[in-house]
Amino acid sequence: MALQIKITGTPFRYLQSLDKPTKTRIQDKLNAIAAAPTDPRLSKPLTGVSQRTARVGGYRIIFTIEEETLIVSDIGPRGQIYKRLR
């Protein structure tokens, strides 16, 4: 059973601002993660926090898994996404 995907406000607006092919790739990755949330080929845990990260080209998706929900807390370019976690 796949998890329900919940994208919070800021990542949702950022996702909507991307070009269509990139947006589709990110949405496909989120659906794959929802189907197999702890698959090491799709995502990896972040050190020191309970969040996980997934890579889509030059973009990163930061998310947590709570019960039956995959909560996306941030989406952004690789060079900037980890700076926002501090």
N, C-alpha and C positions, 0 to 999 in steps of 0.2 A: 504494500500500500504506500502510495506516494504522500509526502508531506504537503501541507498547504503552504503556499509561498506568500509572505507578507513583506512588501517593500515599503519602508517608512518614507516620509515626505521628501527629504532632500535627495536620497538616491533615486526616488521615482522621477523627480523633476530632471535630474541629471540624465537618467536613462532615456527620457522622452526627448532630450535635446541632442542625442547622438544620431548619426546617420543610420538609415534603415538596416544595412547589412550588419553593422556593429551591434545595433539593438537586437537584431534577430539572433546573433551569435551568443549574446549575453543571456537572452531569454531561453535559448536552447540549453545553455550550460546550467541555468537555474532549474530547469525541468529535469535535467539529468541528475543534479544533486538531490533534488526532492525525491527522486526514485531510489537513490542509493546514497544517503547523506554522509556516511562515513567511509566511502570508497576512497582509498588513498590515491587513486588515479585522477580523481575529480577535485579533491580539496585536501588541505592539510591544516592541522591545528596551529594557531599562533602561540608562540612561547609566552608563558606568563599570564595569559588571559584565557577565558573560556570561549573565545571566538575562533572561527575558522576562516581560511582565505582560499579563494579559487582564482585561477588565472585564465583570462581570455585575451590572448594576444598581449597588447601593451596595457590592458586594463586589469584591475583587481576587484574582486567582490569580497566584502567582509560580511560575515553572517554568523548567527548563532542558531542553535537548534533547541527549541523548548517544546517539550511534549510532542505534539503532532504538527508543529509549525516551524518553518524555516524563515527566520526573520533577517532580512537584509538590512544592515545598518549603514553600509557605505558602498559606493561604487565610484571608481575613479582611476586616473592614470597611475601606473606603477610608481613613478617618482614622487608622487604627492600623497598617496593613500595612507602609507604607514606613518607619515609625519602627523597626520590628523589623529592618530590613535593615542599619541602621548598626552 
